[in-house]
């Protein structure tokens, strides 16, 4: 649904909160594995997690 509108096919919108001044969308990656940006190793472990504004 919103994944298509946001042009982020690798993410799935799992929840959304709509306010008069802003919207909050909670997303999950569709894949369990990702490459490390430093060494390129393919892993399913989470090393860092952050909220973006």
Beta strands, then each sheet from edge to edge (+ up, - down):
strand 1: 11-18
strand 2: 23-29
strand 3: 34-35
strand 4: 42-43
sheet 1: 1+ 2-
sheet 2: 3+ 4-
end
